[in-house]
């Protein structure tokens, strides 16, 4: 079809969208910042700590679980990369959902992700404070959380290049740590390390075999692995403020496959080869500590505490940034209170402040209401990332056919087959979550949050008389 004209100006279309919504933001992120954000974004506390529960449940088959979920994440990143390279925007998948499905979809995807990031900021602050309080007994955890919040609030209120520098060095330290860990593990597997015998296949096939707890254990491990990959989306948000958004996104997405394979699947393979899966330390203090301790590395606990602290602080910094940019993008499209959209020196400072305050409120709730409100918040964010991934897949399925070929710098593999396969996989994960008592409550709580946001989004869209994505020029069909 021929290119159609943009809809006439309305209350909604008056607000800029997509790239135009980001015109007031600076482009202070260099390619090295974006590359390291993409590289370090896959190395989070979920890998260092959360993977222990998956290993304890699935045993050696956790490697297959991470491979399956890793393939799903690769497809999601490829789809997101295709849309983000064609239309870089700090609202990322929220903008794409609005273009493809309508304002209600952009509203739901954007605010649910904002909520996820803000609650995650609080959780990461608590985790970091617990580590530092362990080093300095008697110091209150809330005070450390407040200090971290102030530091990263200041970082994000300043120029975006400050955020980029922090993340560059945080990510560099994480990459160095995980690389050293993998090299050490491979040397131990080969029996090269002093006083260390090559384990062979003993830990992979013995003590219950490769699937020691059957399919039930494997499913628990699979679900744990899926949610360990959260955080990869931030690079497409940051790309809108980089020197060359299109090339930055394309490069980050194209290297996603080897990053996931090396850091996640590789780490799990090394750990379960060296350490018996039923070693109590794997679940209690984390698999990375368990491996270092197994190899007789002195000070293993403190080494891992430092690495985990860096990962948590990096995630806090990145999530405050991502939440503020998502909020600002939503407001710029008429999807939130206008006060959050104000730009000062190229930075959405009100959005940064609002996101940080909400995150700190979640921390306070963990002390004030630890038995009801705080667990309820945690359950609500339990499956948000899956909801976001579904919006990404559906949006890509629709927008691919509307996008000019010359804009497809990144292309989803075997379109539309793999997009549909990914959607089926996401639905399958939802069904597995319903099957498990521990994740059923999370799914229901996330479903309730999503339903409320959809309801608000639909009502807002109808009140404004919009039947399409507001202010977004139609693309070639």
N, C-alpha and C positions, 0 to 999 in steps of 0.2 A: 504494500500500500504506500501511497505518497505520504510524505511527512505532513502531519496535521499541525495546526497552529496551537499555541498554548491557550488554555482556557482564559476567559476574560478575568480581570482582576476581581478578587473577592476579599473578604476579611481574612481568608486563609492564604490566598495566593499572594497577598501583600507581603507576607513573610517570605524571605528568601529560602531556598532549599538547596540541598546538595552542595555543589561547589560554591555557588553564590552565597550560601549561608556561612561559608568559611572565609569569605573575602576579607573580613576584618581581623582574622587571626594571622599571626606572623608565620613565616616559613623558616623557623630557626633551627629545625632539626636537620643535621647533616646526614649524608648517606651512611657514615660510620655509626651514627647514633641509631639509625633505623635498622641497620644490619645487626647490631649487637642487641637491640631490643627484640628483634625477631629470633636471634640465636638464644638469648637468655630467657625469653618468655616461656620457653617450654620446660625450663628447669625451675620448678617451684617446690614449696614445702610439701605439696601433695606427693611428689616423687620421693623426697627424702624420708618422709614420715608415713604418709597415708598408704604407701604401697605395702607396708608391713602387714596390715590387715588382709590385703589381697593375697599375699604369699601364704599367710597362715591358713586361709580358707581354701585356696586352690592348689597349694603345693607347687611343684615344678611347672604345672600347666599354666601358671600365671604368665609365662612367656607367650603362650598362644593367646591368652586373654588380652594381653597388651598389644599383640600383633593385630588381632581382630579390631579392637577399639582404635588402634593406631591407623588402620586402613580407613576406618570411618572418618576419623579426624582429618586425615589427608584429603579425603574427598570434600569434606566441608570447607577446608582451607582453600582448596582449588576453586570451589564454587564462589567463595567469598572473594578470593583474589581476582577472579574473572570480572566480577561486578565492580570491585573497588578500583581495579586498573582502568576500567572503562569510565568510571565515574567516582574519582576520589572524593571522599567527604568524611568529616570528623564524626558524622553520625553513622557511618559505615552501614551495617546491615539494617539499621532502622530506616535510613534513607532509601535503601534498596527495597525494603518491604513496602514502604509508602509508594514508591514508584510502581511496583508490581501489583500490589493487592489493594492498597488504599490507605488513607490517613489512619484508620483505626489499627491497621497492622503495624505501621511505623510507630504509633503511640505505644502499643502493647509491647513490641519487641524492645523499644528503646527504654521505657521506664522499668520494665522487668529486669533488664540488664543493669540499669543504674542501681536498682535496689540490690541486686546481687553483689555488685562491686562495693557498695557502701557497707553492707553487712560483712563482706569479706575483709574490708579494711579493719573493721572492729576485731574480727577473729584473728587476723594477722598481728594486730597490735597486742592483743592478749597473749598470743604465743610468744612474741618477741619479748614482752615484759616478763614472762615466766622464766625465760632463759637468763635474762639479766638479773632478775631477783635471785635466781639460784647462785649466781656469781657473787652477789652482794646481799647476803641474807639480812632480813630486817627492813629492807627498802620496800615501800608499797608498790604493788604492781600497777595500780591505776596511775601513779605518778610517772612511771616509765612510759605507759601508753600515752599520757598527755604530752610528755616530752617528744616522743616520736611523732605524734600528730602535729605539734608545733613546728618541728623541723621540716616535715614534708608539706605542711601547709605553706610554710615560707618558700620552699622550693617551687611549689606549683603556682604560688601567687606571683613569683618573679617571672622572668622571661622563660619561654618554653625550652630554650637551650640549656637552662639550669636543670630542668627535668631530664633532658637528654643526656647531660653529663653524668648525673647521678646514676641513671639507668645503664649508661655505657660501662661505668666502672663496676657497678653491682653485677651486671651480666658477665663482664669479663672475669670477675672473681668466681662466679658460679661455674662458668665454662672451664676455667682452670681446675677448679676442685673436682668436677665430674670427670674431666679428662684424666687427671692423675689417678682418680679412683679406678677408672676403667683400665688404665695401663697397669696399675698395681694388680688388679684382679686377673687380667690376662696372663701376667707373669706368674701369678700363683697357680693358675689353671695349668700352665705349661710346666710347673714344677721348677721354675728358674729361681724363685726367691729362696734365700738361705733358710734352712730348717723347715722347708715347706715341701710336702709331697704332692704331686699332681693328683687331684681327686678322681680323675676319670669320669665315669658315668654313675658313680656310687650314689650321689645325692639326687640324681635325676631319676633313677630307676629303682632304688632301694626304698625301704621304709614306706611301703604303701604304693610304690610305683609313681608313674608320672601324673596320675590322677587320683591321689590318695583319698579324697573325700567325694569322689564321684562327680556327677554333673551338678549336683546342688552346690558343692564347694566351688566348682568352676564358674558357675553363674554368679556367685557372690564375688569372686575375684574379677570377673568380667565387668560387673557393675562398678566395683571399686576403681578399676582401671579407666573406665569411661570418664569419670569425674576428676581424675588426676590430670587430664589434659586441658582444663580450663585456663584461660589466660592468653591463648594464642591469638584471640581476636584483636587484642590491643594494638598490634602492629598496623592493622588496616585503619584504625582510628588515628594513630600517630602519623600515618603517611600523609594525611591531608595538610600537616604542618611541616612537611619536609621540603627540601630543595627541589626534588624531582619525584612527586608522588607516584606517577605511573611506573617509572622504572623501579622505585623503591618497593612497591607492592609486588611487582612481578618477580623481583629477585628474592624477596622474602618467601613468597609462596612456592617458588620453584625449588628452594632449598629445604622446604618443610619436610619432605620425605626423608632425607638422610638425617635430619636433626631428630625426628621422632624415632627413627630406626636405631640410631646410635645411643641417644640419651635415655630413652625409655626402654625399648625392647632389649638393647644391649646391656643396660644396667641390670634388668631382671634376669637375663640369661647368666650373667657373671655371678650374681648373688646366689641363685638357686643351684648353680654348679658347685660353688665353694662351700655354702653353708646349708646344713640340713634344714629343710623347710619348717620342721616342727621345733626348731631351736626357740625357746621362750623369748629370747631377746629380740627376735625378728619382729614380733608384734608389740612387745613392751617398750622397747627403746628405738626401734627402727632398723630396717634391714642393712642400711649402710654402716651404722655403728656395729651391728652384729658381725658384718664381714670383716671390718677392721679389727674388731676384738678377736675374731676367730684366727686372724693372721698374726695376732700378737703385737699389733701396732700400739705402742704406748700412747696413753692420752687419747684413745679413740673417742671417748665420750665428749671430751672438750673440743676435739677437732670437728666432730659432727655438729656440736652446739654452735660453733662459730659459723659453719657453712649454712646451717638451718636459719640462724639469725640473719645472715646476709640475704637468704632467699625470702624470708618473711618481710624484711625491711624493703627489699626490692619490690615485692608484691604490693606492699602498702603504697609506695610511691607511684607505681604504675596504675593501681586501681583508683587512687584519688584523681590522677590525671584522666584516666578513661571515663570515670563517672562524671567529671566536670565537663568534658568535651561532649559526652552524650547528652547531658542535660542542656548544654548550650545549643546543640544542634536541634534538639526537640523544641526548645523555646523559639529558636529562629524560624521554625516551621509552624509556629502558632500552636504548639502542643504542650505549653506549660506557662507558668507565670513569667511575664516579660522581664521582671527585675533580674532574673537569672541569666538573661541573655546579654547583659551589658558587658562591653569589652573595654578594658583599660590597658593601654600599652600592649595591645595584641593578645591579652590574656583575659579569659572569662572569669574574673576574680570572684564575682558573686556566686557563680556556679561552683568554683573551687571551695569557697567557704561553706556553702550550703552542704555540699557532699561530705566535707570533712566533719562538720558538726553532726550530721546524721550518723556518720560512722562512729564518732565518739559517743553519741547517744546509745548506740548498740552496745558499746563497751560498758557504759553505766548500767544498762539493763541486765548485763551479765552478772552484776553485783547486786542490783536492787531486786530483780525478779528472775533468779536463776532456775526456778522450778516451773515457771509457766510461760511468761512472755518471751524470754530469750530462746528456749527450745522451740517455741512456735515460730520465731523469726528464722531459726536455723532450718526448720522443716520447710518453710516457704521458699527458701532459696535452693532446696535440695535438687530440684530437677529443672531449674530455670535455664541452664545452659542447653539442655535438650530442646526446650521450647524455642530458644534462639536459633539453634541449628535447623529446626524444622522451618522456621521463617526464612532462613538463608536458602535452604534447598528449594522451597516453593518459589521464592523470589527469582532464583537463578533459572528455574524451569520456565518462568514466564518471560523474564527480561532477555534471555539469550536470543529469543526470536525477534525482539524489538531493537536489538543493538546493531549498529552499523558494523560490518565486518572489520573495517579498519581500526575500530576501537577494541577489538578482541585481542589485546596484547597477550593475555593469558586465557587459555581455553580449557574448559572442563573436559576431562577425558571421556571419550565414547558417549557424548551427549546424544540423547537424553537417558541412555540406559543406566549409567552409573549414578546419575542424579536420582533416578527412581529407586535404584538399589539402596542408595544411602537413606532415602526416606523410609523404605521398608525396614532397614536396619534400626532406625530411630524408633519406629513404631514397635519393633520387636523388643527394644530395650525398655520401653514403657510397660509392655506386657510382663517382662521379667521383673520389673520393679513392683508391679501389682502382686506378683507371685511371692515375693519375699516380705515377711512381716516388717523387717527393719526399714525397708525402703518404701513400703506402701504408704505410710503416714507422710513421708516426704512428697511423694507423688500427689497425694490428695491435697496437701497444703499448697503445693506449687500450682496444682490445677485450680484451686480456689482463687489464688492471687491472679493467675492468668485470666480466669473468667471475669473477675472484677475489672481488670484493666481493659479487656475486650469490651465489656459492657460500657465502661466510661468512654472508650474510644469511639464506639458506634454511636452513642448518644451525641457526643461532640460533633461527629461527622454529619449526622442528620440535622442537628441544629444549625449547622453552617451551610446546609444545602449542598454539600459536596458529594459527588459520586465518583471522584477520582482523586489522584494524589495532588494535593494542593500546591499550586505554584511550580509544578514540575513539568517542564516542556515534554510533550509527548515525543517518543522516539519512533524511528521508522519501524513499522510493523514487520 
